[in-house]
Amino acid sequence: MAAHHKHEGAPPGTRVTLVRAFSKKGSGSRNQARQWILDGRVKVNGRIETYLYAWVDLEHDVIALDDQPVAPPPEKIYILFHKPAGFLTTRIDQGNRPTIYDILPAFASWVFPVGRLDMDSEGALLLTNDGPLGEWLIHPDSHVLKIYQAGLERPLSESDRRALQRGVDLNGYITRPAQVRPLQNREGLHWVAIEISEGKNRQVRRMFAAFDYAVIRLIRTQIGPLLLGDLAPREWRPLRADEIATLQAMRLR
């Protein structure tokens, strides 16, 4: 019989649901953990636990997968990756389509993408095993700046540019004010830069689609203080110490 732990006296920040414990410890994604738990492969303090949302204490409970204790939280890893088009931002795809993990090397612990870029989009993607930072960055209230370059099939009119900046109705959700400015045309496309501070699913594409513009290419060039710079598609680099410090300071202020 499984024990659903409460641990009322646990120190703040160490209690999480079992399904989240594996990503917190850098041992697997939430989807992987869900399947392991449901398959009866996970034990907490020596007893099989199949309740996904059982409370566990990362510092005091012994969590095991196939009777092998899950390692303690690893050293924090922060990676900036230039995602190319044609790859999913996910660990595993049921349709066996290529994912970013087919390109990335195996790091010392599992790293998860902070937010997503759809399969056809490109550019800056942050991956980390720092759960609190990642969750803060994707939270709507974080208001982290994101800059994209969008290649349109036709020129953006001035009236539509101003309307995009005021906010767009996406099925009842009004986007926050944005900044939109024209860029030099290239590759036969009409390019604009758009700055937003939220991250709804396919938001930039949907914003332009609301005014009947098709986005042919979409490249994210900045996430908060992180600049894509001259990082080539498929390349990655560890964040610099000053970049990590800036992100942490933004989270804590």
C-alpha positions as CSV (number, residue, x, y, z in Angstrom):
1,M,0.0,0.0,0.0
2,A,1.4,3.4,-1.1
3,A,2.0,6.1,1.5
4,H,1.1,9.6,0.4
5,H,3.6,11.7,2.4
6,K,2.7,15.1,3.8
7,H,5.9,16.0,5.6
8,E,4.4,19.0,7.3
9,G,7.7,19.9,9.0
10,A,9.9,19.8,5.8
11,P,12.0,22.8,5.1
12,P,10.4,25.2,2.6
13,G,11.2,24.4,-1.0
14,T,12.1,20.7,-0.5
15,R,8.6,19.3,-0.9
16,V,7.4,18.6,-4.4
17,T,5.0,16.2,-6.1
18,L,6.5,12.8,-7.0
19,V,5.9,13.4,-10.7
20,R,8.1,16.6,-10.5
21,A,10.8,15.0,-8.3
22,F,12.7,13.5,-11.3
23,S,13.1,16.7,-13.2
24,K,14.0,18.5,-10.0
25,K,16.8,15.9,-9.5
26,G,17.8,16.1,-13.2
27,S,16.9,12.5,-13.8
28,G,14.2,12.7,-16.4
29,S,11.3,14.7,-17.8
30,R,7.9,15.0,-16.2
31,N,6.4,12.9,-19.0
32,Q,9.0,10.2,-18.4
33,A,8.4,10.3,-14.6
34,R,4.6,10.0,-15.1
35,Q,5.0,6.7,-17.1
36,W,7.6,5.3,-14.6
37,I,5.2,6.0,-11.7
38,L,2.2,4.6,-13.4
39,D,4.2,1.5,-14.4
40,G,5.0,0.8,-10.7
41,R,8.7,1.3,-11.2
42,V,9.1,4.0,-8.6
43,K,9.5,3.5,-4.8
44,V,9.5,6.1,-2.1
45,N,11.3,4.9,1.1
46,G,11.2,1.3,-0.1
47,R,7.5,1.2,-1.0
48,I,6.0,1.4,-4.5
49,E,4.2,4.7,-5.1
50,T,1.8,5.0,-8.0
51,Y,0.1,8.3,-7.0
52,L,1.6,11.0,-9.3
53,Y,0.9,13.8,-6.9
54,A,2.2,12.2,-3.7
55,W,4.2,14.7,-1.7
56,V,7.9,13.8,-1.4
57,D,10.8,15.6,0.3
58,L,13.8,15.9,-1.9
59,E,16.2,16.0,1.0
60,H,14.7,13.4,3.3
61,D,12.8,10.8,1.2
62,V,14.6,8.0,-0.7
63,I,13.2,7.9,-4.2
64,A,14.2,4.9,-6.4
65,L,13.6,3.9,-10.0
66,D,13.8,0.2,-10.6
67,D,15.3,-0.1,-7.1
68,Q,18.1,2.3,-7.9
69,P,18.1,5.5,-5.8
70,V,17.7,8.7,-7.8
71,A,20.7,10.9,-7.5
72,P,20.6,14.1,-5.4
73,P,20.1,17.4,-7.3
74,P,23.0,17.8,-9.6
75,E,25.2,20.9,-10.3
76,K,23.2,23.5,-12.1
77,I,23.6,23.5,-15.9
78,Y,22.6,26.4,-18.1
79,I,22.8,26.1,-21.9
80,L,21.9,28.5,-24.7
81,F,21.1,26.5,-27.9
82,H,20.4,27.7,-31.4
83,K,17.5,25.5,-32.4
84,P,17.2,24.9,-36.1
85,A,13.9,24.6,-38.0
86,G,12.6,21.1,-38.4
87,F,13.1,19.9,-34.8
88,L,10.6,19.6,-31.9
89,T,11.3,21.1,-28.5
90,T,10.5,18.0,-26.6
91,R,12.2,14.9,-25.2
92,I,10.3,12.2,-27.1
93,D,7.9,12.4,-30.0
94,Q,5.3,9.6,-30.4
95,G,5.5,10.1,-34.2
96,N,9.3,9.6,-34.2
97,R,9.9,13.1,-35.5
98,P,13.3,14.6,-34.9
99,T,13.7,16.5,-31.6
100,I,16.4,18.9,-30.2
101,Y,17.7,16.0,-28.1
102,D,18.8,14.3,-31.3
103,I,21.2,17.1,-31.8
104,L,22.3,18.0,-28.3
105,P,25.0,16.0,-26.4
106,A,24.3,14.1,-23.2
107,F,25.0,16.6,-20.4
108,A,26.0,15.6,-16.8
109,S,22.2,15.6,-16.0
110,W,19.0,16.0,-17.9
111,V,18.3,19.5,-19.0
112,F,14.8,20.8,-20.0
113,P,13.8,23.5,-22.4
114,V,12.6,26.7,-20.8
115,G,9.6,27.5,-23.0
116,R,9.3,26.2,-26.5
117,L,9.8,27.0,-30.1
118,D,7.5,25.2,-32.5
119,M,8.9,22.8,-35.0
120,D,9.3,25.4,-37.8
121,S,10.8,28.1,-35.6
122,E,14.4,28.8,-35.0
123,G,16.7,30.6,-32.6
124,A,17.6,31.1,-29.0
125,L,16.4,28.3,-26.6
126,L,17.5,28.1,-23.0
127,L,17.9,24.6,-21.4
128,T,18.7,24.0,-17.8
129,N,18.2,21.7,-14.8
130,D,17.4,24.6,-12.6
131,G,13.7,24.0,-11.9
132,P,12.9,27.2,-10.0
133,L,14.5,29.5,-12.5
134,G,12.9,27.7,-15.5
135,E,9.5,27.9,-13.9
136,W,9.9,31.5,-13.2
137,L,11.0,32.4,-16.7
138,I,7.9,30.7,-18.3
139,H,5.5,32.2,-15.8
140,P,3.2,34.9,-17.4
141,D,4.0,37.3,-14.5
142,S,7.7,37.2,-15.1
143,H,7.4,39.6,-18.1
144,V,10.7,38.4,-19.6
145,L,11.5,40.2,-22.9
146,K,11.7,38.0,-26.0
147,I,12.7,39.3,-29.4
148,Y,12.0,37.6,-32.7
149,Q,12.7,38.3,-36.3
150,A,9.8,37.4,-38.5
151,G,10.1,36.9,-42.2
152,L,6.7,37.8,-43.8
153,E,5.5,37.0,-47.3
154,R,4.3,40.6,-47.9
155,P,5.2,44.0,-46.4
156,L,3.7,44.9,-43.1
157,S,1.5,48.0,-43.3
158,E,2.0,50.9,-40.9
159,S,-1.6,50.6,-39.6
160,D,-1.1,46.9,-38.9
161,R,2.2,47.5,-37.2
162,R,0.6,50.0,-34.8
163,A,-2.3,47.5,-34.2
164,L,0.2,44.7,-33.4
165,Q,1.9,47.0,-30.9
166,R,-1.4,47.9,-29.1
167,G,-2.3,44.2,-28.5
168,V,-4.0,41.5,-30.5
169,D,-7.2,39.5,-29.6
170,L,-6.1,35.8,-29.7
171,N,-9.4,33.9,-29.1
172,G,-10.4,36.2,-26.2
173,Y,-6.9,36.7,-24.9
174,I,-5.5,40.2,-25.5
175,T,-1.7,40.2,-25.9
176,R,0.3,42.7,-24.0
177,P,1.7,45.8,-25.8
178,A,4.6,44.8,-28.1
179,Q,7.2,46.7,-30.1
180,V,7.4,46.0,-33.8
181,R,9.9,47.6,-36.2
182,P,10.8,46.9,-39.8
183,L,14.1,45.3,-40.7
184,Q,16.1,45.1,-44.0
185,N,14.5,42.6,-46.4
186,R,16.4,39.5,-47.3
187,E,15.8,36.0,-48.8
188,G,12.8,37.4,-50.7
189,L,11.0,38.0,-47.4
190,H,9.8,41.2,-45.6
191,W,11.4,41.1,-42.2
192,V,10.3,42.8,-39.0
193,A,11.5,42.5,-35.4
194,I,8.9,42.0,-32.7
195,E,9.4,42.3,-28.9
196,I,7.0,40.6,-26.6
197,S,6.9,39.9,-22.8
198,E,4.8,36.8,-22.8
199,G,4.9,33.3,-24.4
200,K,1.5,32.0,-25.5
201,N,1.6,28.9,-27.8
202,R,2.7,30.0,-31.3
203,Q,2.0,33.6,-30.2
204,V,4.0,35.5,-32.8
205,R,2.6,33.5,-35.7
206,R,-0.9,33.9,-34.4
207,M,-0.5,37.7,-33.9
208,F,0.5,38.1,-37.5
209,A,-2.1,35.7,-38.7
210,A,-4.8,37.8,-37.1
211,F,-3.9,40.4,-39.7
212,D,-3.6,37.9,-42.6
213,Y,0.2,37.8,-42.6
214,A,2.0,34.4,-43.1
215,V,5.3,34.1,-41.1
216,I,7.6,32.2,-43.4
217,R,10.5,32.2,-41.1
218,L,10.6,33.0,-37.4
219,I,13.9,33.4,-35.4
220,R,14.1,34.1,-31.7
221,T,17.1,36.3,-31.2
222,Q,16.9,37.2,-27.5
223,I,15.5,35.9,-24.2
224,G,15.9,38.4,-21.4
225,P,19.6,39.1,-21.2
226,L,20.5,36.2,-23.4
227,L,21.5,37.1,-27.0
228,L,21.6,34.5,-29.8
229,G,24.5,36.5,-31.3
230,D,26.6,34.6,-33.8
231,L,25.7,31.2,-32.4
232,A,25.1,29.1,-35.5
233,P,22.1,26.7,-35.9
234,R,22.7,23.4,-34.0
235,E,25.4,25.1,-31.9
236,W,25.2,25.6,-28.1
237,R,27.2,27.2,-25.4
238,P,27.1,27.3,-21.6
239,L,25.8,30.6,-20.1
240,R,28.5,33.0,-18.8
241,A,28.6,33.6,-15.0
242,D,27.3,37.2,-15.5
243,E,24.3,35.9,-17.6
244,I,23.4,33.4,-14.9
245,A,23.7,36.1,-12.2
246,T,21.5,38.5,-14.2
247,L,18.8,35.8,-14.6
248,Q,18.9,34.9,-10.9
249,A,18.7,38.6,-9.9
250,M,15.7,39.1,-12.2
251,R,13.9,36.2,-10.5
252,L,14.6,37.4,-7.0
253,R,13.8,41.1,-7.3
